[in-house]
Structure formats: structure tokens, C-alpha cells
């Protein structure tokens, strides 16, 4: 065999070995990423929580609304809303700022 052909064959074998090594490293990185991603998803999963509106808090809200309106009110239900996203907050701020209010 000619020296160029032998060198070319050796270079091909070296490239194939390097490719297999890179594929193995990529598989390890993918596995590590999958494990880390599933751990993050588990942390971000919504957890069931108790209703933080206690009867005492509901009584305080009822008293405050009654005091403000001047008539007796009866609150049938109350719940907390999830926090708004920054995009929604910015949108509301833009809309509210666009109104010309009399001074």
C-alpha cells in the first residue's frame, strides 16, 4: 500500500475514534441535562395549598367593606388571584398612564 493511502486510512480511523468519543460525551451531556431538567420541573410544579382565606380574614374583609360602603354586606366567597406576570403588569401600567386624568 502507498504511504499516502496508509496515512489516509489512519486519519480516517482517528477521525472515527474521535467522532465516537464526541458522541459518547454528547450522550452523557444529554443525560445530565435530562436529569437536571426533571429536577427543575419538579421544583416548579404547582403544589396544592390550603386556602389562605380563613374565616377570621373573611370577617375582617366583610367589616372593612361594610364600613366603606355604609351598608351591611355578605361575602359569599373569596380567593386569592395568582400573581400577574411582568408583561401583564407593564401592559396595565401603559393603559392606565394613557388616560388623561383631570387635576
C-alpha positions, 0 to 999 in steps of 0.5 A: 500500500502507498504511504499516502493511502496508509496515512489516509486510512489512519486519519480516517480511523482517528477521525472515527475514534474521535467522532465516537468519543464526541458522541459518547460525551454528547450522550452523557451531556444529554443525560445530565441535562435530562436529569437536571431538567426533571429536577427543575420541573419538579421544583416548579410544579404547582403544589396544592395549598390550603386556602389562605382565606380563613374565616377570621380574614373573611370577617375582617374583609366583610367589616372593612367593606361594610364600613366603606360602603355604609351598608351591611354586606355578605361575602359569599366567597373569596380567593386569592388571584395568582400573581400577574406576570411582568408583561401583564403588569407593564401592559396595565401600567401603559393603559392606565398612564394613557388616560388623561386624568383631570387635576 
